[in-house]
Amino acid sequence: MQPKAVAQSKKLPSIHYVRALWLGALALAFVIVQAVVAQARPESLAPLAEKISPSVVNITTSTVVAGRTGPQGIVPEGSPFEDFFRDFNDRNGQGDRPRRSSALGSGFVISEDGYIVTNNHVIEGADEILIEFFSGEELPAKLVGTDPNTDIALLKVEADAPLPFVPFGDSDLSRVGDWVIAMGNPLGQGFSVSAGIVSARNRALSGSFDDYIQTDAAINRGNSGGPLFNMNGEVIGVNTAILSPNGGSIGIGFSMASNVVTRVVDQLQEFGETRRGWLGVRIQDVTPDIAESIGMDTATGAMVTSVQDGPSKDAGMEDGDVILNFAGVDVKDTRSLVRQVANSPVGETVRVLVFRDGKTVTLKVTLGRREEAERATPVAADAPESEDKEPATKSMLGLTLSPLTDELREQLGVDGDMQGLAVTEVDEAAEAYEKGLRAGDIITEAGQQKVSSIADLETRLAEVKEAGRKSLLLLVRRAGDPRFVALGLGE
């Protein structure tokens, strides 16, 4: 027994020794990793700033504006001091003479032959555009093209030698928390650098094509049009707007994502204008109650509220269709569809999958051009004669409804050939009021079928109840704008 005990006691020190070695190696590895991470983080952004600064420019614009015709903004009209200030202005050469107004902004060079990107609002209405480079050299610029929808403008200067420029990066690769640098001409103070992180992605402010990167890097007036750089020195955004109660930076700035900007710049460079794809439909998001009312399992896609004359109508799309897939890409909501269509080539034929009457239908749509559609003036159709009917009103679904008559059409300012039910009153305690229906709205469809009488609506109600649905889908028009609303049927 004794030899066995001795043998076991000899093994114990070796086990502790191995464990100590393992713990020591783990601690050493941890220290090495910390050292590597510390080395990977730059102690200073100066090398990067020095590298990219020569490509950033200050922009000064000059515009001739009409002079004052009186002392507006100085004293109220009719004030006893009005004549005094008018005489003062005249003595100083002001009066009603035209005067020149200047504005400041930023931009950046994207090619050695002198193409410069900035914001549209920086150069909008300018008679003269002057570019100041980091070296102090100044050159006049001409306007190549603008896109007010994304607030992007493309300029061109003629230089004697190749210009330093910066490349665009892939904004889709930027992550919340990534370091970024903003450069520009804040408050007219000249070239300035600020640093921060990506605070948020895919922000939308007001436009259909918005895709903003939110950052806490200081952005102030004059930074507009300047670049937002990643740590590789690539432009991932164009500084465009700030959210501020006082006009200064509070750490909420917005840069238009580079993947939007590059498409716009390419088109401005090639055509001098944008050429976006166009479906020719009005759409709205699919809510859970709308999905239930039409038999969809999930609330996804974009519901067509109105098909205009154009590509979609030619392809057979109908009001009430839900667009589920566009050109092989699933449609999450209206915003994603608008951007995808706009980014598609004009004239391209794409497959569009729609949900209709409980099943899916594939349509082939040849895209039109959005800009041409926006410029076109719609021609009003001749209105057929209509026979006046005695208005019959009825209350249902929290609404008091009346069939459209010539008198009602005139009161509501709608076309003489419009058919539907006018909402004359809404119960404020009803779901209809909560969902935004108001007196003056016109219901033109129920259950995705046209209605022109109370009897039509009652028939639609009976059909959806028989089908076991819990809500009825209504197409409601207000001032010509259509939208779908699903109302619960109650008990």
Salt bridges, closest charged atoms under 4 A:
GLU82 OE2 - ARG86 NH2 3.22
ASP83 OD1 - ARG86 NH1 3.17
ASP147 OD2 - ARG276 NH2 2.53
ASP151 OD2 - HIS121 ND1 2.59
GLU158 OE2 - LYS156 NZ 3.26
ASP172 OD1 - ARG201 NH2 3.65
ASP178 OD1 - ARG175 NH2 3.12
ASP211 OD2 - ARG339 NH2 3.08
GLU273 OE2 - ARG275 NH2 3.78
GLU273 OE2 - ARG369 NH2 3.19
ASP289 OD2 - LYS435 NZ 2.16
ASP309 OD1 - LYS313 NZ 2.77
GLU318 OE2 - ARG356 NH1 3.64
ASP321 OD2 - ARG356 NH2 2.72
GLU371 OE2 - ARG276 NH1 3.93
GLU371 OE1 - ARG369 NE 3.27
GLU372 OE2 - ARG369 NH1 3.95
GLU374 OE2 - ARG370 NE 3.02
ASP406 OD1 - ARG409 NH1 3.10
GLU431 OE2 - LYS435 NZ 2.81
ASP441 OD1 - ARG478 NE 2.62
GLU458 OE2 - LYS394 NZ 2.24
GLU463 OE1 - ARG460 NE 3.11
ASP481 OD1 - ARG282 NH1 2.92
